Amino acid sequence: MTHEHQHDLMPDAPIPDDALEHLDDVPAEARKKWPRDLIVIIAVLNSRFNRMGYSDADASKLTYNAVQELASYCGGRYFYLPKGDVLERAIRDGNLYDDWADRHMTPDQLAGKYRVTVQHVYRIIKEQRAYHQKKVQPELF
C-alpha cells in the first residue's frame, strides 16, 4: 500500500491549534538535528511570506502549516522539484487542464490565454488527462 493510500485511510492526527505557535521556541540545539533541506524549506517559505507582506508571526504560522502539509504528502521520501522553465511549464499545464476540465474553456480560448498553439493545447490536455487518470486509477500489476 502506498503512502498516498495510507494518508487517505488513516489521516494524521490533528495538530493542536497552539502547537504551531510554539515551534519558534524549539531550542537551537534541537533544530541542528533537523535535516538541512527542512531548514532551507522553512527559511525560503518564511522569507517568501514576509516579502508578500505577512507579518513575522503570520509568515511563521503559514510556513509551518505549509511544511506540515508537505510532510503529510511527501514525508519520508525524496522527490524531484523542478525549477525555472520546467516548473513554470508544469504549473501552466496544470492550470490549463483545470481551465479546460473545470471551467469548460475551449481549446481556442486556452491557446489565447496561455499563448500556445491549439495543437499544443490538445497535447497538454492529453498528457494531463493521462496524469490525472493515473492518480485516480493506479496501474494494475
Phi and psi in degrees as GROMACS dihedral restraints (atoms count N, CA, C in turn):
[ dihedral_restraints ]
;  ai    aj    ak    al  type     phi  dphi    fc
    3     4     5     6     1   -81.2    20    10
    4     5     6     7     1   164.6    20    10
    6     7     8     9     1   -60.8    20    10
    7     8     9    10     1   -37.7    20    10
    9    10    11    12     1   -60.9    20    10
   10    11    12    13     1   -41.2    20    10
   12    13    14    15     1   -67.6    20    10
   13    14    15    16     1   -38.8    20    10
   15    16    17    18     1   -62.4    20    10
   16    17    18    19     1   -39.5    20    10
   18    19    20    21     1   -61.6    20    10
   19    20    21    22     1   -40.2    20    10
   21    22    23    24     1   -69.1    20    10
   22    23    24    25     1   -39.1    20    10
   24    25    26    27     1   -80.7    20    10
   25    26    27    28     1   -33.8    20    10
   27    28    29    30     1  -131.8    20    10
   28    29    30    31     1    79.1    20    10
   30    31    32    33     1   -60.4    20    10
   31    32    33    34     1   150.7    20    10
   33    34    35    36     1   -61.6    20    10
   34    35    36    37     1   149.1    20    10
   36    37    38    39     1   -63.2    20    10
   37    38    39    40     1   142.5    20    10
   39    40    41    42     1   -63.7    20    10
   40    41    42    43     1   145.6    20    10
   42    43    44    45     1   -83.0    20    10
   43    44    45    46     1   133.4    20    10
   45    46    47    48     1   -55.4    20    10
   46    47    48    49     1   144.7    20    10
   48    49    50    51     1   -53.5    20    10
   49    50    51    52     1   -34.5    20    10
   51    52    53    54     1   -95.5    20    10
   52    53    54    55     1    -0.3    20    10
   54    55    56    57     1   -63.1    20    10
   55    56    57    58     1   -42.3    20    10
   57    58    59    60     1   -67.1    20    10
   58    59    60    61     1   -26.2    20    10
   60    61    62    63     1   -69.9    20    10
   61    62    63    64     1   -18.0    20    10
   63    64    65    66     1  -103.2    20    10
   64    65    66    67     1     0.6    20    10
   66    67    68    69     1   -65.7    20    10
   67    68    69    70     1   -28.8    20    10
   69    70    71    72     1   -67.8    20    10
   70    71    72    73     1   -17.1    20    10
   72    73    74    75     1   -83.8    20    10
   73    74    75    76     1    -4.0    20    10
   75    76    77    78     1   -64.0    20    10
   76    77    78    79     1   127.0    20    10
   78    79    80    81     1   -59.3    20    10
   79    80    81    82     1   149.0    20    10
   81    82    83    84     1   -57.2    20    10
   82    83    84    85     1   -36.5    20    10
   84    85    86    87     1   -61.0    20    10
   85    86    87    88     1   -40.3    20    10
   87    88    89    90     1   -70.5    20    10
   88    89    90    91     1   -37.7    20    10
   90    91    92    93     1   -65.2    20    10
   91    92    93    94     1   -29.1    20    10
   93    94    95    96     1   -61.6    20    10
   94    95    96    97     1   -25.4    20    10
   96    97    98    99     1   -84.3    20    10
   97    98    99   100     1   -10.1    20    10
   99   100   101   102     1   -69.1    20    10
  100   101   102   103     1   145.8    20    10
  102   103   104   105     1   -58.9    20    10
  103   104   105   106     1   144.2    20    10
  105   106   107   108     1   -56.1    20    10
  106   107   108   109     1   -41.3    20    10
  108   109   110   111     1   -64.1    20    10
  109   110   111   112     1   -34.8    20    10
  111   112   113   114     1   -63.6    20    10
  112   113   114   115     1   -43.2    20    10
  114   115   116   117     1   -62.0    20    10
  115   116   117   118     1   -41.7    20    10
  117   118   119   120     1   -64.9    20    10
  118   119   120   121     1   -44.6    20    10
  120   121   122   123     1   -60.4    20    10
  121   122   123   124     1   -44.7    20    10
  123   124   125   126     1   -61.8    20    10
  124   125   126   127     1   -45.3    20    10
  126   127   128   129     1   -64.6    20    10
  127   128   129   130     1   -43.6    20    10
  129   130   131   132     1   -65.4    20    10
  130   131   132   133     1   -47.5    20    10
  132   133   134   135     1   -63.5    20    10
  133   134   135   136     1   -44.0    20    10
  135   136   137   138     1   -61.2    20    10
  136   137   138   139     1   -43.8    20    10
  138   139   140   141     1   -62.8    20    10
  139   140   141   142     1   -42.4    20    10
  141   142   143   144     1   -62.8    20    10
  142   143   144   145     1   -44.2    20    10
  144   145   146   147     1   -64.7    20    10
  145   146   147   148     1   -36.8    20    10
  147   148   149   150     1   -62.1    20    10
  148   149   150   151     1   -45.5    20    10
  150   151   152   153     1   -64.6    20    10
  151   152   153   154     1   -25.5    20    10
  153   154   155   156     1   -78.5    20    10
  154   155   156   157     1    -5.2    20    10
  156   157   158   159     1   103.6    20    10
  157   158   159   160     1     3.9    20    10
  159   160   161   162     1   -76.6    20    10
  160   161   162   163     1   146.5    20    10
  162   163   164   165     1   -65.1    20    10
  163   164   165   166     1   164.8    20    10
  165   166   167   168     1   -57.7    20    10
  166   167   168   169     1   -42.4    20    10
  168   169   170   171     1   -65.7    20    10
  169   170   171   172     1   -45.0    20    10
  171   172   173   174     1   -68.2    20    10
  172   173   174   175     1   -38.7    20    10
  174   175   176   177     1   -61.8    20    10
  175   176   177   178     1   -42.8    20    10
  177   178   179   180     1   -63.3    20    10
  178   179   180   181     1   -43.2    20    10
  180   181   182   183     1   -63.9    20    10
  181   182   183   184     1   -45.3    20    10
  183   184   185   186     1   -62.6    20    10
  184   185   186   187     1   -41.1    20    10
  186   187   188   189     1   -60.2    20    10
  187   188   189   190     1   -50.7    20    10
  189   190   191   192     1   -68.1    20    10
  190   191   192   193     1   -32.9    20    10
  192   193   194   195     1   -66.1    20    10
  193   194   195   196     1   -42.4    20    10
  195   196   197   198     1   -63.9    20    10
  196   197   198   199     1   -43.1    20    10
  198   199   200   201     1   -65.1    20    10
  199   200   201   202     1   -40.3    20    10
  201   202   203   204     1   -62.1    20    10
  202   203   204   205     1   -41.2    20    10
  204   205   206   207     1   -65.7    20    10
  205   206   207   208     1   -43.7    20    10
  207   208   209   210     1   -60.5    20    10
  208   209   210   211     1   -41.3    20    10
  210   211   212   213     1   -63.4    20    10
  211   212   213   214     1   -33.9    20    10
  213   214   215   216     1   -63.2    20    10
  214   215   216   217     1   -35.1    20    10
  216   217   218   219     1  -101.3    20    10
  217   218   219   220     1   -29.6    20    10
  219   220   221   222     1  -119.5    20    10
  220   221   222   223     1    -1.7    20    10
  222   223   224   225     1   -59.8    20    10
  223   224   225   226     1   138.3    20    10
  225   226   227   228     1    85.0    20    10
  226   227   228   229     1     4.7    20    10
  228   229   230   231     1  -143.5    20    10
  229   230   231   232     1   154.7    20    10
  231   232   233   234     1   -89.2    20    10
  232   233   234   235     1   145.4    20    10
  234   235   236   237     1  -143.8    20    10
  235   236   237   238     1   155.0    20    10
  237   238   239   240     1   -87.5    20    10
  238   239   240   241     1   128.8    20    10
  240   241   242   243     1  -117.2    20    10
  241   242   243   244     1   108.2    20    10
  243   244   245   246     1   -67.5    20    10
  244   245   246   247     1   164.2    20    10
  246   247   248   249     1  -136.4    20    10
  247   248   249   250     1   170.4    20    10
  249   250   251   252     1    61.1    20    10
  250   251   252   253     1  -136.0    20    10
  252   253   254   255     1   -62.5    20    10
  253   254   255   256     1   -34.7    20    10
  255   256   257   258     1   -64.1    20    10
  256   257   258   259     1   -43.5    20    10
  258   259   260   261     1   -65.2    20    10
  259   260   261   262     1   -45.4    20    10
  261   262   263   264     1   -59.5    20    10
  262   263   264   265     1   -42.7    20    10
  264   265   266   267     1   -65.4    20    10
  265   266   267   268     1   -41.3    20    10
  267   268   269   270     1   -62.6    20    10
  268   269   270   271     1   -41.8    20    10
  270   271   272   273     1   -66.3    20    10
  271   272   273   274     1   -45.6    20    10
  273   274   275   276     1   -58.3    20    10
  274   275   276   277     1   -46.6    20    10
  276   277   278   279     1   -63.6    20    10
  277   278   279   280     1   -40.2    20    10
  279   280   281   282     1   -65.0    20    10
  280   281   282   283     1   -42.3    20    10
  282   283   284   285     1   -66.1    20    10
  283   284   285   286     1   -40.8    20    10
  285   286   287   288     1   -60.9    20    10
  286   287   288   289     1   -46.1    20    10
  288   289   290   291     1   -62.2    20    10
  289   290   291   292     1   -42.8    20    10
  291   292   293   294     1   -61.4    20    10
  292   293   294   295     1   -41.2    20    10
  294   295   296   297     1   -62.5    20    10
  295   296   297   298     1   -37.6    20    10
  297   298   299   300     1   -72.9    20    10
  298   299   300   301     1   -49.9    20    10
  300   301   302   303     1   -75.5    20    10
  301   302   303   304     1   -41.4    20    10
  303   304   305   306     1   -96.0    20    10
  304   305   306   307     1   -33.2    20    10
  306   307   308   309     1  -108.2    20    10
  307   308   309   310     1    -0.3    20    10
  309   310   311   312     1    56.8    20    10
  310   311   312   313     1    37.5    20    10
  312   313   314   315     1   -73.6    20    10
  313   314   315   316     1   146.9    20    10
  315   316   317   318     1   -81.5    20    10
  316   317   318   319     1   159.2    20    10
  318   319   320   321     1   -56.0    20    10
  319   320   321   322     1   -36.8    20    10
  321   322   323   324     1   -64.3    20    10
  322   323   324   325     1   -42.5    20    10
  324   325   326   327     1   -63.7    20    10
  325   326   327   328     1   -42.9    20    10
  327   328   329   330     1   -64.5    20    10
  328   329   330   331     1   -40.7    20    10
  330   331   332   333     1   -59.8    20    10
  331   332   333   334     1   -42.3    20    10
  333   334   335   336     1   -68.3    20    10
  334   335   336   337     1   -44.5    20    10
  336   337   338   339     1   -64.7    20    10
  337   338   339   340     1   -41.9    20    10
  339   340   341   342     1  -100.4    20    10
  340   341   342   343     1     3.1    20    10
  342   343   344   345     1    55.9    20    10
  343   344   345   346     1    48.4    20    10
  345   346   347   348     1  -130.6    20    10
  346   347   348   349     1   168.4    20    10
  348   349   350   351     1   -75.9    20    10
  349   350   351   352     1   159.6    20    10
  351   352   353   354     1   -61.5    20    10
  352   353   354   355     1   -38.9    20    10
  354   355   356   357     1   -59.6    20    10
  355   356   357   358     1   -40.6    20    10
  357   358   359   360     1   -67.2    20    10
  358   359   360   361     1   -36.3    20    10
  360   361   362   363     1   -58.4    20    10
  361   362   363   364     1   -46.1    20    10
  363   364   365   366     1   -62.1    20    10
  364   365   366   367     1   -39.4    20    10
  366   367   368   369     1   -64.4    20    10
  367   368   369   370     1   -44.1    20    10
  369   370   371   372     1   -63.1    20    10
  370   371   372   373     1   -44.5    20    10
  372   373   374   375     1   -60.7    20    10
  373   374   375   376     1   -43.3    20    10
  375   376   377   378     1   -61.4    20    10
  376   377   378   379     1   -46.3    20    10
  378   379   380   381     1   -64.6    20    10
  379   380   381   382     1   -45.0    20    10
  381   382   383   384     1   -67.9    20    10
  382   383   384   385     1   -38.4    20    10
  384   385   386   387     1   -60.9    20    10
  385   386   387   388     1   -44.6    20    10
  387   388   389   390     1   -62.1    20    10
  388   389   390   391     1   -41.7    20    10
  390   391   392   393     1   -62.4    20    10
  391   392   393   394     1   -47.9    20    10
  393   394   395   396     1   -67.1    20    10
  394   395   396   397     1   -37.2    20    10
  396   397   398   399     1   -65.8    20    10
  397   398   399   400     1   -39.2    20    10
  399   400   401   402     1   -64.5    20    10
  400   401   402   403     1   -35.3    20    10
  402   403   404   405     1   -64.9    20    10
  403   404   405   406     1   -40.1    20    10
  405   406   407   408     1   -81.7    20    10
  406   407   408   409     1   -37.3    20    10
  408   409   410   411     1  -126.2    20    10
  409   410   411   412     1    86.6    20    10
  411   412   413   414     1   -60.7    20    10
  412   413   414   415     1   155.6    20    10
  414   415   416   417     1   -65.7    20    10
  415   416   417   418     1   143.8    20    10
  417   418   419   420     1   -90.5    20    10
  418   419   420   421     1   161.0    20    10
